[in-house]
Amino acid sequence: MLSGALQMEAELTVAFLAFTEHYTSRVTCVPYESVRAVAVSSTPLFKMLETTWRFQSPSTSTSRARTDLDGATSPPRPASAGTNDTGPTLLSLDLAFEFANPLHAAVSSAFFGKVSALMVKAFEERCVKVYGPG
């Protein structure tokens, strides 16, 4: 685990059309950098499910490169990360999944853009509720 990272298990729910699935994920939070959730319990809907949210404060000054959760080297992190920077934050969402049933996979491809947009919208709404308008 990365230095400063927090790790926990959380029960999560995914709802897609008529399907609702509950499962347990291992969640790793690296303050001011990322939150990664990897399904660790078996679920009949998914063979694999992994979500990574990354946060980056736009800045022209940067510090040294860092190692991501998967061990890959990433671009340098903004020097302002981890401070009380009041500027905008770039949010990226990586969503990797594989359905257990090929029919579910075929149906999901038609809605994937909407699903990811709803996830980002829910995240933004939660941020406004917790931290106030930006």
N, C-alpha and C positions, 0 to 999 in steps of 0.2 A: 504494500500500500504506500502511496506517496506521502511524503512528509506533510503534516497538517491536514491530511484527508480524514474525513469522518465516515464511518461505515456502519450501516444498520440494515435490518431486514424490514420490509414493509409489505403489507397486503394491499394489492392494487386491483382495480377493476377496469376492464376494457369493455365498452359497449359499442357494437357495430351492427347496424340494422337490427335484426331480431336476436342477435347473439349478445349475451353478456357473460363475461368470463372473469372469475376471481382467481388470483394467483399471488404467489410471494416472489418478491424481487430482492436482490442484494443491491442496495443503493449506496453509492460512493459519492460523497460531496467534497469537492476541493473548493474551499471558500474563495469567492471572487473569480473562479475559473470555470467550474463545471459541476454538473450533477449527472451521474450515470446510473441507470437502473437496468439490471439484467435479471430476467425471469429465472428463478432457481427451482421453483416447484413445477411439477408436471401439470399440464393443462391440455385438455382434449382439443382446444382450438388452435394452439400454436405449437410448432416444433421448436421455435426459437423466437425470442422477443427481447430487443435491447434498444433502449432510448438514451441518448446523450444530449444534454443541453449544455451549450458552451456560452460563456459570457466574455465579451471583450470590450473594454473601454477604448474608444477611438483616441489615439494619441500619436504624435509624431516621434516622441521620445520613447525608447524601448529599453528593456533590460535584457539579460541573457536568455537564450532559448531554454525551453522546458521540455520535460518528458511527459507525454500524455498518459492516460490510464492504461492504454494498451502497450506502452513502452516505446511508442514512436516519438521522434523528436518533432516538436511543433515550432512555428515561428516565435520570435521573441514576444514576450508578454509586455503590455504597456506598463511604463514605469508607474502610472497612477493607479494600477490595479491594487486593491487592498487598502486604498485610502478613501477619504470621504469625497471622492470625485462626484460632482453633481452633474456632469455632462451625460450625454446619451450613452447607452450600452448597446453594443451589437449582440444580438441573440441568435445563435444558430441551433438548429434541431436536427440531429441525426437519428433516424428511426430505421432499425433493421428488424425484419421479422420474416418468418416463414410459417405459413399455415400448414396444419397437419392434413387438411382436406383440400385437394385441388379445386373443388368447386368454390370453397371459400376464397381461395387465391384469385380465381377468375372474377368473382363478384367484387372483391376488394380493389382490384386494379381500376375499376370504373370510379371509385370513390376516394382513392388515396389522396388526391390533392385537397379534397374537402376535409378529410380526417385530419391531415397535418395542419391545415388552416384553423380548424376548430381547436386543436391542441394549443397552438400558439395564442389564439384569442383567449382561451381559458387562462393561460399563464399570464397574459397581459392584464386581464381583469383581476386576477388574484394579486398581482403586484400593485395595482391601483388601490385595491382594498386594504392591503397591508401597509404600503408606503405612501399612499396618496398620489394624486396626479403628478406626472413628471414634467 
